[in-house]
Amino acid sequence: MIDNTEKQESNNIEERTLENLLKDLRTKNKWNYINVVEELNKKGITTNEKQIKKWEIGLEFPDLNTIYKLSEIYFVPSENFIIARNNSHTKEYNSIHITIIKWFCYLTGFTLKVGYIFFYFTIVAALIISLLYFCEKAYSV
């Protein structure tokens, strides 16, 4: 008999991105990045903490061999990882500003939430400054 959490996860996998799936699985197991690196090393995949962070932010995606090993580590079907990876690609193609925010967060160490706030604050500030500049030019003529 399938309980409600399993039903939600099976329905939710169609919409999840790979970065969310990887982060959720890591935190569900109460692992840090080092634990994931160690588990992958045991499976023959050489990686580092920085690479794991890039996967969880969505800057890069693991190859198929690594996805297979991740599915073994987390006891999740590799099909779920493939579906989530395809969802991530679709999401990336639909919005370029998300990629810019992710790179900003990766380079600065900020969370995605802070990155979104900073990005949109910057846009609003630029619009206000532009408006003030053009108003000043209009009145000075």
N, C-alpha and C positions, 0 to 999 in steps of 0.2 A: 504494500500500500504506500503511495507517494504522499508525503505530507505537503503542507502549503508552501514551505520554503523551497522545496524541490520544484514545485509547479511554477513558482515565481521565477526561479533561476532559469528554468527551461524556456519560459516565455520571454524573459529578459535578455537571454543570450542573443536573440535576433537583433537587439538594439545596442548592445554593449560594444564599447571600443576596446581594443587590445590593451591600451594603457590603463583603463579602469579595471579590466579583468586582472591584469598582472598585479596591480597595486592591491586590489581587494584580496587576492589569493595570498599575497605576501603578508598582509596585515592579519588575515584570518588565521594564518599559521603562527602569528606572533614572531615573524622573522624580520631581521633587518637585512640590509643589502649584502652584508658579509655572509650571512647564512645562505642566501640564494646563490651567491658566487661559489661557496663551498659545495653546495649540492650539485650545481652544474659541473664543477670541476670533477666531482666523483663520477659523473656521467660522461666525462671526456670532452666537455665543452669548456674551453678556456675563455674566460671573460673577467670583467672587473666591475667594481661598484659603479663607476661612471657609466658604463654601458647599460647596466640595469636601470639606472636613473633615466637615461635617455629613452629606454623602452617605456618606462612608466610615465614619462612626460609626453611621449609620442613623437620625439624628434627622429628616432630611428626605430626600425622594427626587426625583431629577430628573424633569422632565416628559418627555413622549414625544418632542418635538422635540430636546431635549437628549440623550436616550437614543440617538436616531438619529445625532446628531453624534458621540457617544462611540463608537458602533459604527464609524463611519468613521475616527476617530482611532486606535482600538486594533485595527482590522481584525478585529473579532469580530462575528458576526451579531447584529443588534438583537434577534432572538428570544431569544438567551441573556440579554440584559439584562432583557427582559420577564419571562422565567421567574424569574430571580433576584429581580426586584422583587416578583413575586407570592409567592415564598418568604419574602421579608422581611416582607411584610404578614401572612402567616400566622403567622410566628414572633412578630411584635409582638402580634397578637391573643391568642395563647396564653399570654403572660406579660407582665404589666404591670410587674413588678419590673425587667425588662431595660430598659424605657424609662426608669425612674427612674435606673438605673445609668448609662445612656448620657448622660442630661442632666447628672448629677453629673460624669461624666468630661469632658464638653464644657465645662462651666462652670469646672472646676478645672484642666483640662489634663492630668489623669491618664490613663493607659492603661486600657483596659477590664479588663485583668487586675487592676490595682490597685483599680479601682472595685468589682469583684466581691469581692475580699478585704475591702475596707473595708465594703461593704454587709453581708456575712455576719458580719464581726467585730462590727459595730454591733448586729446582731440578737442575737447570742450575748451580748454585753455587756448589752443591754437585758433579756434574759431572766434573766441572773444577778442583775442589780440588782433586778429585780422579785421574784425568788425571795427574795433577802435581805431586801427590804422587808417582804414578807408573813410571812416567818419571824419577823422582829423584832416585827411587830404581833401575831402569834399568841402569842409568849412574853411580851409585855408585858401581855397581858390577864389 
